[in-house]
Amino acid sequence: MEFSLIIKKINNSLSEKEEIEFNNWYSESEKHRAYFKNVKEHKNSKEYLFDKEKNWNSIKSEIKITKKTNWTYYAAASIALLFSISYLFNSVNKTKEIPEIVTSSGYNNKAILTLSDGKEVVLSKDNKIENLLFKSEDKNIAYKTLENKDATKKENQAEIAYNYLTTKTGGEFSLTLEDGTKVWLNSKSKLKYPVSFTKGKPRKVELIYGEAYFEVSSSKNNSGDGFMVVNSLQNISVLGTHFNVKAYPEDHAITTTLIEGKVLVENEKGAKVYLKPNEQSVLNILSSKMNKRIIDAEEQISWVKGYFNFNNTSLLEITKILSRCYDVNITLENNDIKNLRFNGVLSKKQDIKFVLNAISNTTDITYKIENKNIILRK
């Protein structure tokens, strides 16, 4: 159930349909009733901050992950996806006027496949395609393993056929490479990869821009051949592991997060960083300096499981994420709000109005939407 229904219940503004949904949730367990009572008692408390960490741990306990296969997630009805803010409210019972607006729904599952001859193919969950090289169904494209690999025919790099998978703003898609490696592309991302890997050479793909999560097929299953993810500013070398790479140009940094295994990250100047699970390298695009830090890797890949996970995230950074996911333009009317820090976990399947309401309900920020343009103001 959406957290907004709890707020509407407290404010006595539920519709008849919403009242039924709330009552069903409320009657399901004592836990739900205690949770509602707690929110009602503390909703307007200056000292009260929603416990993001507690709720994220609850969400993780409900998410079932099958490694080396597809992600499957189940967000139980008992979980309220909460939002919090890391500063005290300016006023306790301040009334905010939220404009009446019309919004578009959330992200889609479309991608553009560019073939080696330059031809573009639109991929979507409603467009099924199958040929000798790949099969596209639902929101995934899977390349077929070629039975007769002859490395002597592919000695020259120029002979290798490359495809490009591009997700537009507001889109997501997944890919299974010919070697069995699985890749998830976030919104506004582009990946270059060979139709078939050459035996005896590193399996190399290029994340041109954007964000991708990789579950790499082990080198043991690929004649000992390693796997590389390259970018114009860094290279990642692995044997078989799970990791995430985020390389949006507007972020001015490239982050590599390791979930499982071990990877080597090397920048264009030869600086090297070895990562262990729950470690992240941060490459500054402007200075080329690279640092390593300890993080919660599961939080970093929550986007794969269908969630926004904001951990002390600035409002400016949040607007970038929302813009990419919902295909909208967001403007901050006041400079003094861009550095406000938020914590919270929200479903990406929610309409953007729900996310904006989560921000508005915990701050004195209001918003206005005109077509695809959103203005946030204090």
C-alpha positions, 0 to 999 in steps of 0.5 A, spaced: 500 500 500 502 507 498 504 511 504 500 517 501 494 513 503 496 513 510 497 520 510 490 521 506 487 517 512 490 521 517 487 527 513 480 524 512 481 525 505 481 518 502 476 516 496 471 510 497 476 506 493 482 508 497 478 507 504 477 500 502 484 499 500 486 502 507 481 498 511 484 491 508 491 493 509 489 496 516 485 489 518 491 485 515 495 485 522 497 488 528 503 490 525 500 495 520 495 497 526 501 499 530 505 502 524 499 507 522 498 509 530 505 511 530 505 515 524 499 518 526 502 520 533 508 523 530 506 525 523 507 533 525 513 532 530 519 536 529 523 531 532 520 525 528 524 523 522 522 517 518 527 511 520 529 510 513 534 504 515 529 500 518 524 500 512 530 499 507 532 493 511 525 491 511 524 491 504 531 487 503 528 482 507 522 481 503 526 481 496 528 475 493 534 475 489 536 469 485 543 470 483 546 468 476 538 469 473 533 474 473 532 479 479 525 477 482 522 482 487 516 482 492 514 488 495 509 486 501 503 490 502 505 491 509 511 495 507 510 502 507 515 506 502 517 512 506 521 518 505 525 522 510 529 529 510 536 530 514 534 537 517 529 539 522 522 542 519 522 550 520 515 549 522 510 543 525 504 544 522 505 549 516 500 548 511 502 547 504 498 549 497 500 544 492 497 546 485 493 541 481 497 538 476 497 533 471 502 528 471 505 522 466 506 515 469 513 512 470 518 509 467 517 504 460 521 498 458 523 500 451 530 500 448 534 501 441 538 496 438 543 498 433 546 493 429 552 492 426 550 495 419 547 501 422 540 499 422 536 501 428 530 496 431 525 498 437 525 493 442 519 493 447 516 488 452 510 488 446 515 487 440 517 480 440 523 478 435 527 472 434 532 471 429 539 466 428 543 471 433 538 473 438 531 473 441 527 479 444 521 478 449 518 482 454 524 487 456 530 483 455 534 481 449 538 475 449 544 473 444 544 465 442 551 461 443 554 460 437 556 453 436 561 453 431 566 458 434 572 459 429 577 463 432 582 463 426 576 467 422 576 472 428 583 474 429 582 481 426 578 486 431 575 489 425 571 482 423 568 482 429 560 485 429 558 490 434 551 491 436 549 497 441 543 497 446 541 504 448 535 506 453 532 513 452 530 517 458 525 514 462 527 507 459 530 500 462 532 494 459 536 488 460 541 484 456 544 477 456 550 476 452 552 471 448 557 468 453 551 468 458 553 474 462 547 478 464 546 486 464 541 491 466 541 498 463 538 504 467 535 510 463 539 514 458 544 509 457 548 506 452 552 499 451 557 497 445 558 489 445 560 484 440 555 479 437 559 473 439 566 473 443 572 471 440 575 465 444 582 466 447 581 473 448 578 478 453 570 478 453 570 486 452 564 491 452 564 498 452 559 502 457 559 509 453 555 512 458 549 511 463 549 506 468 549 498 468 549 492 472 553 486 470 552 479 473 558 476 469 559 469 466 565 466 470 571 465 466 571 458 468 565 457 463 569 461 457 575 457 456 579 462 462 577 468 458 576 474 462 571 480 462 572 487 461 568 493 461 571 499 458 569 506 458 573 512 455 576 514 462 577 507 465 577 500 464 574 494 469 577 487 469 574 481 472 574 474 471 566 473 474 563 477 478 557 482 480 558 489 479 555 496 478 558 502 473 555 509 473 558 513 468 553 519 466 557 525 464 553 530 468 555 527 474 562 528 473 564 522 476 564 514 474 562 510 480 564 502 480 560 498 486 562 491 487 557 486 490 560 479 489 567 477 487 573 482 485 575 487 480 580 491 478 579 498 476 584 502 472 583 509 470 586 512 463 593 514 467 594 507 469 592 508 476 589 502 479 584 500 484 582 493 487 575 492 489 572 487 494 565 486 496 561 493 498 567 497 496 566 503 491 571 506 486 569 514 485 573 517 478 573 524 478 572 526 471 575 533 471 581 531 475 582 523 473 583 522 481 580 515 483 578 514 490 575 508 494 570 507 499 566 502 503 558 502 501 552 498 502 552 495 495 545 492 495 543 499 496 547 502 490 543 496 485 536 498 488 534 501 481 535 494 478 530 491 483 525 497 482 527 502 487 529 509 488 534 509 494 536 515 497 542 515 502 543 522 504 542 524 497 542 532 495 535 534 492 539 536 486 542 529 485 535 527 486 532 531 480 537 528 476 535 521 477 528 523 477 529 526 470 532 520 467 527 515 470 521 519 468 523 523 462 522 530 465 525 537 466 526 539 473 528 546 475 530 548 482 527 555 483 531 556 489 538 555 489 538 554 497 534 548 496 539 544 492 543 541 497 538 539 502 539 532 503 534 526 503 534 519 505 528 514 503 526 508 499 521 509 494 518 504 488 520 506 481 513 504 479 510 510 482 507 516 478 512 521 479 507 525 483 507 520 488 515 522 489 514 529 489 509 529 494 513 525 498 518 530 498 513 536 499 510 532 505 516 532 509 519 539 507 516 546 505 517 545 498 512 545 493 512 543 486 508 545 479 508 541 473 507 543 466 507 538 461 514 535 462 517 541 466 517 541 473 519 547 478 520 545 485 520 552 489 520 553 497 
